[in-house]
Amino acid sequence: MKSIYILFLIASFVSDGDASDLVIRVGDTIETKTAPYAKIIVTNGKNVHVTATGASLRVRGKSTGTSRISAGEYIYDVSVLTKEEYRDYKRLKNLISEFQGLELEVKRPTLTISGELLRASDWSEIIDLDIQKMDLKFQAKIHPQVKSEVRALLVAFIENHHTPIGDINLDGVPTISYHSTHQIQTMASEKILKPTGIQIISNPSSISTAPMVRTNIMVASLRRDKIQKIGIKWPDSYSAQIIPDFTPGSSSEQSSVSLRMLESKGWGKILASPTLLCRSGMEASFFAGGEIPIRVIGYRRKNVTWKSYGVSLKIKPLADYQGQMSINIQTEVSNLDDSKKVEDIPAIISNKTSSHFDLTKSRTIALSGLISEESGTSQEGVPGLLNLPVLGSFFASEDYRNHKSELVIFVTPEIVLPNSEDTKQMPQGWHDDEQSY
């Protein structure tokens, strides 16, 4: 056997473009070519053990890492991988070998895909591999004819994982940028988007996004003898409580259908069912009531202001893309009191309450006990509230005056993702290709 010289150097002075990649597992040995009688130079020799016999070079992986071997005109960049990393590498290499335009480069701990993406389906198959043990970088250019398809692919992947979409840039190396103030969300997006290999960057000029929260409200008059059967405890005063799911994993739409079934059974009557939509951190409100004019007399002038009365509901949700919500609910029931008139102007009696809930998924919250017992003793119903739109019939009902029914407001918040089918629904009778005026 010819003697060889192995030198351990801190840096290699050979350009990267002249080197070939060698990928081995820890403990495995591979054989490759070398120039006869060439001097063997090894960088980072702690990762590999090298022996030469004639024109053959045997390389054994000792520990994970990277090394460079120079043997005459032969230069090798060696990546020594763990068993799990090697499995990811082989799966990706075998897949990319079937694609045109793409190449795979390895330098532990990174797998880099370069070249040009000619089909969006190729990237979809790469994502399906779910590479986790190594860092995947997708640095291939996107062919202009498939950019729109690739964008739709990325948007669908992001939405399915309930994370912000960010600003997608497919010119040059694909990137997704997020606002620089959202560092925690950016870190979460990096983890979720890891199988795509797309580069995540922080950009102060990116638009700051937040989830949209849709709140389905159902105002109902329910019989008191049936109210506990849907999971509502009978309150002595105002109560806000989460009621059990009507079916396991039921959505707000399914809950709405279940509540309407109560109406069909004669357990109550649905008075109103509005839907509110707002951005996380913003406020949405629902009001059913009226206004009365109040004269304000000042020096040498008169003015009229309007005061509202009725039932008011304000909702302020805070949500993330993983489905968690923190929701604040403020309710107010105000009524006209003719017994405390001043210059024929009735007083307004208000009952304000505030509730806060932390939810890990969409749930239905029941608000009850909104009207005091004393308010329903009048034979004419609740003064001032009889003529309210939507709710007036409830306050005038004999069941309410006899304490046989209760006003309950059901609140069901849920996160709405951008571009989801729910956000594209149009009113009944409207179509994409025609409109009625």
NORJOJO-V202889 format. One record per backbone hydrogen bond with DSSP energy under -0.5 kcal/mol. NH is the residue of the N-H (numbers start at 1). CO is the residue of the C=O. If there is no record, write none. Layout:
# NORJOJO-V202889
<<NH;CO> <NH;CO>>
This chain:
# NORJOJO-V202889
<<7;5> <7;40> <9;7> <9;42> <18;15> <19;16> <20;75> <22;77> <24;79> <26;81> <27;61> <28;25> <30;59> <32;57> <34;55> <35;71> <38;35> <40;5> <41;39> <41;70> <42;7> <43;68> <44;9> <47;44> <49;60> <51;58> <53;56> <56;53> <57;32> <58;51> <59;30> <59;57> <60;49> <61;28> <62;47> <63;47> <65;80> <67;78> <68;43> <69;76> <70;41> <71;74> <72;39> <74;71> <75;73> <76;69> <77;20> <78;67> <78;76> <79;22> <80;65> <80;78> <81;24> <81;79> <86;82> <87;83> <88;84> <89;85> <90;86> <91;87> <92;88> <93;89> <94;90> <95;91> <96;92> <97;93> <98;95> <99;96> <103;114> <105;112> <107;110> <110;107> <111;135> <112;105> <112;110> <113;111> <113;137> <114;103> <114;112> <116;101> <117;141> <118;100> <118;116> <122;119> <123;119> <124;120> <125;121> <126;122> <127;123> <128;124> <129;125> <129;126> <130;126> <130;127> <135;109> <136;134> <137;111> <138;197> <139;113> <139;137> <141;115> <143;117> <143;141> <146;143> <147;144> <150;146> <151;147> <152;148> <153;149> <154;150> <155;151> <156;152> <157;153> <158;154> <159;155> <160;156> <161;157> <161;158> <162;159> <163;158> <167;177> <168;166> <169;175> <170;168> <172;170> <174;140> <175;169> <176;199> <177;167> <178;201> <182;179> <183;181> <186;182> <187;183> <188;184> <189;185> <190;186> <191;187> <192;188> <193;189> <194;191> <196;193> <197;193> <197;194> <198;193> <199;174> <201;176> <203;178> <203;201> <206;203> <209;207> <212;416> <213;278> <214;212> <214;414> <215;213> <215;276> <216;214> <216;412> <217;215> <217;274> <218;410> <219;272> <220;218> <220;408> <221;269> <222;220> <222;406> <223;267> <224;404> <226;223> <227;223> <229;226> <230;227> <231;228> <232;227> <233;231> <239;368> <241;366> <243;241> <243;364> <250;247> <255;251> <256;252> <257;253> <258;254> <259;255> <260;256> <261;257> <262;258> <263;259> <264;260> <265;261> <266;263> <267;262> <268;262> <269;221> <271;219> <271;269> <272;219> <276;215> <278;213> <280;211> <281;317> <282;279> <284;315> <286;313> <288;311> <290;309> <292;307> <294;305> <296;303> <297;295> <298;296> <298;301> <300;298> <301;298> <303;296> <305;294> <307;292> <309;290> <310;334> <311;288> <312;310> <312;332> <313;286> <314;330> <315;284> <316;328> <317;282> <318;326> <320;324> <323;320> <325;359> <326;318> <327;357> <328;316> <329;355> <330;314> <331;353> <332;312> <333;351> <334;310> <334;332> <335;349> <337;347> <338;336> <340;337> <341;338> <342;345> <345;342> <346;344> <347;337> <349;335> <349;347> <350;348> <351;333> <353;331> <355;329> <357;327> <359;325> <359;357> <365;363> <365;411> <366;241> <367;365> <367;409> <368;239> <368;366> <370;407> <375;372> <376;373> <377;374> <381;378> <382;395> <383;381> <385;382> <386;382> <388;385> <391;389> <392;388> <394;391> <395;391> <396;392> <397;394> <401;397> <402;398> <403;400> <404;399> <405;399> <406;222> <408;220> <408;406> <409;367> <410;218> <410;408> <411;365> <412;216> <413;363> <414;214> <416;212> <417;415> <420;417> <423;420> <424;421> <425;422> <430;427> <431;434> <434;431>>
